[in-house]
Amino acid sequence: MAIADADCKFIVIDVGAYVSNSDGGIIQDSAFYKLLNSNNLNIPEPTFIPGTNTTVPFVFVADEAFPLSPNMMRPFPRRELTDEKRIFNYRVSRARRQVECAFGIYLIKHVADSFGND
């Protein structure tokens, strides 16, 4: 499991779970999840969306295997999606790409060097 910021930099990496474990089970056993649920991550208070009177919490974007919580955003289940929910899921998926990009950048910078340049 990994968490990356908007600049594709890892801020949390948790390795050591068995492959046979589900993503949901892995996160619930992680130190990160325990800190998140006990409100010990020092997440900023909800803030106003610029130009509005609407406040929103700071969230981590996850896939549908993870539990929904006030600071964990995940896509709607795939069954019976309205167009609005489908668009929301697409946007959540785009946000999740930051972690995928962070893995790609890491591989290019660190792992590719070990194969040498013949």
C-alpha positions as CSV (number, residue, x, y, z in Angstrom):
1,M,0.0,0.0,0.0
2,A,1.3,3.5,-0.8
3,I,0.1,7.1,-0.5
4,A,1.5,9.7,-2.8
5,D,0.9,13.5,-2.8
6,A,-0.2,15.6,-5.8
7,D,3.5,15.8,-6.9
8,C,3.8,12.0,-7.2
9,K,6.0,11.8,-4.1
10,F,5.4,8.9,-1.7
11,I,4.4,10.0,1.8
12,V,3.5,6.6,3.1
13,I,4.6,3.1,2.0
14,D,3.5,0.0,3.8
15,V,5.0,-3.3,2.6
16,G,4.9,-6.6,4.2
17,A,1.3,-7.8,3.7
18,Y,0.7,-11.3,2.2
19,V,-0.4,-11.4,-1.4
20,S,-3.4,-13.5,-0.4
21,N,-4.8,-10.7,1.8
22,S,-7.5,-8.4,0.4
23,D,-6.8,-4.7,0.0
24,G,-9.5,-3.9,2.5
25,G,-8.0,-6.3,5.0
26,I,-4.5,-5.0,4.5
27,I,-5.4,-1.4,5.1
28,Q,-7.4,-2.2,8.2
29,D,-4.3,-3.9,9.7
30,S,-2.0,-1.0,8.8
31,A,-0.6,1.6,11.2
32,F,-1.8,4.3,8.8
33,Y,-5.5,3.2,9.1
34,K,-5.3,2.9,12.8
35,L,-3.9,6.5,13.0
36,L,-6.6,7.7,10.6
37,N,-9.4,6.2,12.6
38,S,-8.1,7.5,15.9
39,N,-7.7,11.0,14.5
40,N,-3.9,11.0,15.1
41,L,-2.7,11.9,11.6
42,N,-2.9,15.7,12.1
43,I,-5.1,16.1,9.0
44,P,-6.1,19.8,8.6
45,E,-9.6,20.8,9.5
46,P,-12.2,21.0,6.7
47,T,-11.8,24.2,4.7
48,F,-13.8,26.3,2.4
49,I,-13.8,25.7,-1.3
50,P,-12.5,29.0,-2.8
51,G,-15.3,31.3,-3.8
52,T,-18.0,29.4,-1.9
53,N,-19.5,28.9,1.5
54,T,-19.0,25.1,1.3
55,T,-16.5,23.4,3.5
56,V,-14.9,20.1,2.6
57,P,-12.6,17.7,4.5
58,F,-9.1,16.8,3.3
59,V,-9.3,13.2,2.0
60,F,-7.2,10.3,0.9
61,V,-8.4,8.8,-2.4
62,A,-8.7,5.0,-2.5
63,D,-10.2,2.3,-4.6
64,E,-13.4,0.5,-3.9
65,A,-11.8,-2.2,-1.7
66,F,-11.2,0.4,1.0
67,P,-13.8,1.5,3.6
68,L,-15.5,4.8,3.2
69,S,-14.8,7.2,6.0
70,P,-14.8,11.0,6.6
71,N,-11.2,11.3,5.3
72,M,-11.3,8.4,2.8
73,M,-12.9,8.9,-0.6
74,R,-13.6,6.0,-2.8
75,P,-15.7,5.3,-5.9
76,F,-19.3,4.3,-5.8
77,P,-20.0,0.6,-6.2
78,R,-20.3,-0.3,-9.9
79,R,-23.8,-1.6,-9.8
80,E,-26.7,0.7,-10.9
81,L,-24.5,3.8,-11.5
82,T,-26.2,7.0,-12.5
83,D,-24.4,9.3,-15.0
84,E,-23.5,11.6,-12.1
85,K,-22.0,8.7,-10.1
86,R,-20.1,7.4,-13.2
87,I,-18.6,10.8,-13.7
88,F,-17.6,11.0,-10.0
89,N,-16.0,7.5,-10.3
90,Y,-14.0,8.6,-13.3
91,R,-12.7,11.7,-11.5
92,V,-11.8,9.6,-8.4
93,S,-9.9,7.2,-10.8
94,R,-8.0,10.2,-12.3
95,A,-6.9,11.3,-8.8
96,R,-5.8,7.7,-7.9
97,R,-3.5,7.8,-11.0
98,Q,-1.1,10.0,-8.9
99,V,0.0,6.9,-7.0
100,E,0.4,4.9,-10.2
101,C,2.5,7.7,-11.6
102,A,4.6,7.8,-8.4
103,F,5.4,4.1,-8.9
104,G,6.3,4.6,-12.5
105,I,8.6,7.5,-11.6
106,Y,10.2,5.5,-8.8
107,L,10.9,2.6,-11.2
108,I,12.5,4.9,-13.8
109,K,14.7,6.6,-11.3
110,H,15.7,3.7,-9.1
111,V,15.1,0.3,-10.6
112,A,15.9,0.9,-14.2
113,D,19.4,2.0,-13.2
114,S,20.1,-1.4,-11.8
115,F,19.7,-3.0,-15.3
116,G,22.5,-0.8,-16.7
117,N,22.6,0.9,-20.0
118,D,24.1,-1.4,-22.5
